[in-house]
Amino acid sequence: MAFARTALFVAAAFSLLIGDVAAQGRNQRGGEPGSFDFYVLALSWSPGFCELDGGGERNREQCAQGAGLRFVVHGLWPQNERGYPSECGPSGRTPSRIALDQAKGLFPTEGLARYEWRKHGTCSGSSPSDYFADVRRAREKIVIPPVLAKAERDQSWTAIDLERAFVAANPGLRTDMMSVACKRGVLQEVRICLSKDLRDFRMCGEVDRSGCRTRDITVVAPR
């Protein structure tokens, strides 16, 4: 019996170790700026984020009563077929005021724009101004399905139907080129994969497989 308990403990510890290694493989900290396979544009559904995670002081502007925000840019992320690079640039490099002006109207707060540059933009190989200009190009490429762009009450969807709504609104997009993220059954964001030059949608198996597995998803309406 003691041997069985010991074997079970060792197996569990090994499983945790493998999980940690896998997680490190997904987030490849550091790396050569510009060395990645494609971009992921993450569009956060602000009402869902604020419903579950928006209680902090730093999110006050985004989640203020009556703000009425819907899809906002979470980030434009350099991505590899397996894993993604992060924090590739000098830690002291920060975007200038001119660069941050490029981000206005895209991110819900300037603090998020700064954070996204530090974690993801430094891996793009672009200057801060060019990175934020690319964020705008990527966002302007995406058409939000009208039923979501004008949602005034809570809605119930499945992940595949959400993906199909985006596919119908965006010629060239397929369900294997995106994923839907949720938390506790509430829509958090939609992630769409784009080529490095941002001209085309592209397949992204790892991103597609990472999507929400909950059957029914609540799309919380703006408050």
C-alpha positions as CSV (number, residue, x, y, z in Angstrom):
1,M,0.0,0.0,0.0
2,A,2.8,2.4,0.9
3,F,4.6,1.6,-2.4
4,A,1.3,2.3,-4.3
5,R,0.9,5.7,-2.5
6,T,4.6,6.6,-3.4
7,A,4.1,5.6,-7.0
8,L,1.0,7.7,-7.2
9,F,2.8,10.7,-5.7
10,V,5.7,10.4,-8.2
11,A,3.3,10.0,-11.1
12,A,1.4,13.1,-10.0
13,A,4.6,15.1,-9.6
14,F,5.8,14.0,-13.0
15,S,2.5,15.1,-14.5
16,L,2.8,18.5,-12.9
17,L,6.3,18.9,-14.2
18,I,5.3,18.0,-17.7
19,G,2.4,20.5,-17.5
20,D,4.8,23.2,-16.4
21,V,7.2,22.4,-19.3
22,A,4.3,22.5,-21.8
23,A,3.2,25.8,-20.4
24,Q,6.7,27.2,-20.8
25,G,6.7,25.9,-24.4
26,R,3.6,27.8,-25.2
27,N,4.9,31.1,-23.8
28,Q,8.5,31.3,-25.2
29,R,9.8,34.3,-23.3
30,G,12.3,36.3,-25.2
31,G,13.4,35.6,-28.7
32,E,14.4,37.4,-31.8
33,P,12.1,40.3,-32.7
34,G,10.4,39.6,-36.0
35,S,10.9,35.9,-35.9
36,F,7.4,34.4,-35.8
37,D,4.9,32.7,-38.1
38,F,1.7,34.8,-38.0
39,Y,-0.4,37.2,-36.0
40,V,-3.3,36.7,-33.7
41,L,-5.7,39.6,-33.3
42,A,-7.5,39.2,-30.0
43,L,-10.8,41.1,-29.7
44,S,-12.0,41.3,-26.2
45,W,-15.8,41.4,-25.6
46,S,-15.7,44.1,-23.0
47,P,-19.1,43.4,-21.3
48,G,-18.0,39.8,-20.6
49,F,-14.6,40.9,-19.3
50,C,-16.1,43.5,-17.0
51,E,-18.8,41.0,-15.8
52,L,-16.1,38.6,-14.5
53,D,-12.8,40.4,-14.2
54,G,-13.4,44.1,-14.4
55,G,-13.6,45.1,-10.7
56,G,-10.1,46.5,-10.3
57,E,-9.1,50.2,-10.3
58,R,-7.0,49.8,-13.5
59,N,-10.2,48.8,-15.4
60,R,-12.4,51.6,-14.1
61,E,-12.4,53.5,-17.4
62,Q,-13.2,50.4,-19.5
63,C,-15.9,49.1,-17.1
64,A,-17.5,52.3,-16.0
65,Q,-21.3,52.3,-15.9
66,G,-22.6,53.4,-19.3
67,A,-19.2,53.1,-21.1
68,G,-21.1,50.9,-23.6
69,L,-17.9,49.3,-25.0
70,R,-18.3,46.1,-27.1
71,F,-15.4,44.5,-28.9
72,V,-12.1,46.2,-28.1
73,V,-8.6,45.2,-29.0
74,H,-6.9,43.1,-26.4
75,G,-3.8,42.7,-28.5
76,L,-2.1,41.8,-31.8
77,W,0.1,38.9,-30.9
78,P,3.1,37.4,-32.8
79,Q,2.5,33.7,-32.8
80,N,4.3,30.5,-33.9
81,E,2.8,27.3,-35.1
82,R,3.6,26.0,-31.6
83,G,3.7,28.6,-28.8
84,Y,4.3,32.3,-28.9
85,P,7.2,34.6,-28.1
86,S,6.9,37.4,-25.5
87,E,8.9,40.2,-24.1
88,C,11.5,40.2,-26.9
89,G,12.7,43.8,-26.6
90,P,14.7,45.8,-24.0
91,S,12.8,46.1,-20.8
92,G,13.3,49.9,-20.6
93,R,12.0,50.6,-24.1
94,T,8.6,52.3,-23.9
95,P,6.3,53.8,-26.5
96,S,6.5,57.5,-27.1
97,R,3.4,59.8,-27.0
98,I,3.4,59.9,-30.8
99,A,3.3,56.1,-30.9
100,L,0.6,55.9,-28.3
101,D,-1.6,58.2,-30.3
102,Q,-1.7,55.4,-32.9
103,A,-3.4,53.2,-30.3
104,K,-6.2,55.7,-29.4
105,G,-9.6,54.2,-30.0
106,L,-8.3,50.7,-30.3
107,F,-7.4,49.6,-26.8
108,P,-9.8,50.4,-23.9
109,T,-7.0,52.0,-21.9
110,E,-3.6,53.4,-22.5
111,G,-2.3,51.2,-19.8
112,L,-3.3,48.1,-21.8
113,A,-1.7,49.5,-25.0
114,R,1.6,50.0,-23.1
115,Y,1.4,46.5,-21.6
116,E,0.7,44.9,-25.0
117,W,3.6,46.7,-26.6
118,R,5.9,45.4,-23.8
119,K,4.7,41.8,-23.9
120,H,3.9,41.3,-27.6
121,G,4.8,44.3,-29.7
122,T,8.5,44.0,-28.8
123,C,8.4,40.6,-30.6
124,S,7.0,42.1,-33.8
125,G,10.2,43.5,-35.1
126,S,8.5,46.9,-35.7
127,S,8.9,50.2,-33.9
128,P,6.1,51.1,-31.4
129,S,4.5,53.5,-33.9
130,D,4.5,50.9,-36.7
131,Y,3.3,48.2,-34.3
132,F,0.3,50.3,-33.2
133,A,-0.4,51.2,-36.9
134,D,-0.5,47.5,-37.6
135,V,-2.9,46.9,-34.8
136,R,-5.2,49.4,-36.4
137,R,-4.8,47.8,-39.8
138,A,-5.7,44.4,-38.4
139,R,-8.7,45.7,-36.5
140,E,-10.0,47.6,-39.5
141,K,-9.8,44.3,-41.5
142,I,-12.4,42.7,-39.3
143,V,-16.1,43.2,-39.6
144,I,-18.1,42.5,-36.5
145,P,-21.3,40.6,-37.1
146,P,-24.2,43.0,-36.9
147,V,-26.1,40.9,-34.3
148,L,-23.1,41.4,-32.0
149,A,-22.3,45.0,-33.0
150,K,-25.8,46.1,-32.0
151,A,-26.5,43.7,-29.1
152,E,-28.7,45.3,-26.5
153,R,-29.6,42.3,-24.4
154,D,-27.8,39.2,-23.2
155,Q,-27.7,36.4,-25.8
156,S,-27.0,32.7,-25.7
157,W,-24.6,31.2,-28.4
158,T,-22.5,28.2,-29.0
159,A,-18.9,28.6,-29.9
160,I,-19.2,27.3,-33.4
161,D,-22.2,29.6,-34.1
162,L,-20.2,32.6,-32.9
163,E,-17.4,31.5,-35.3
164,R,-19.8,31.0,-38.1
165,A,-21.2,34.5,-37.6
166,F,-17.7,36.0,-38.0
167,V,-17.1,33.8,-41.0
168,A,-20.3,35.0,-42.7
169,A,-19.2,38.7,-42.1
170,N,-15.6,38.3,-43.2
171,P,-15.0,36.8,-46.7
172,G,-12.0,34.4,-46.6
173,L,-12.2,33.7,-42.9
174,R,-12.9,30.0,-41.8
175,T,-13.6,28.5,-38.5
176,D,-10.1,26.8,-38.4
177,M,-8.6,30.3,-38.6
178,M,-10.0,31.5,-35.3
179,S,-11.2,30.6,-31.8
180,V,-13.6,31.8,-29.2
181,A,-12.5,32.2,-25.6
182,C,-14.9,32.1,-22.7
183,K,-14.7,32.0,-18.9
184,R,-17.3,30.4,-16.7
185,G,-19.6,30.2,-19.7
186,V,-19.3,33.9,-20.6
187,L,-17.8,35.2,-23.8
188,Q,-14.4,36.8,-23.2
189,E,-12.9,37.3,-26.6
190,V,-12.6,36.2,-30.3
191,R,-9.1,35.5,-31.6
192,I,-8.5,35.7,-35.4
193,C,-5.3,34.5,-37.2
194,L,-3.7,36.7,-39.8
195,S,-0.6,36.4,-42.0
196,K,2.5,38.4,-41.0
197,D,1.7,41.1,-43.6
198,L,-1.9,41.2,-42.3
199,R,-3.3,40.8,-45.8
200,D,-4.9,37.4,-45.3
201,F,-6.6,35.1,-42.8
202,R,-4.7,31.9,-42.2
203,M,-5.1,28.5,-40.5
204,C,-3.8,28.2,-36.9
205,G,-4.3,24.8,-35.5
206,E,-3.1,25.4,-32.0
207,V,-5.1,28.6,-31.6
208,D,-8.2,26.9,-33.0
209,R,-7.9,24.0,-30.6
210,S,-7.5,26.3,-27.6
211,G,-11.0,27.6,-28.0
212,C,-13.9,27.4,-25.5
213,R,-15.2,23.9,-24.9
214,T,-18.4,25.1,-23.1
215,R,-21.5,24.3,-25.2
216,D,-23.6,27.3,-24.3
217,I,-21.9,30.7,-24.1
218,T,-23.6,33.9,-22.7
219,V,-22.8,37.1,-24.6
220,V,-23.4,39.7,-21.9
221,A,-24.9,42.9,-23.3
222,P,-23.3,46.3,-22.5
223,R,-24.5,47.8,-19.2
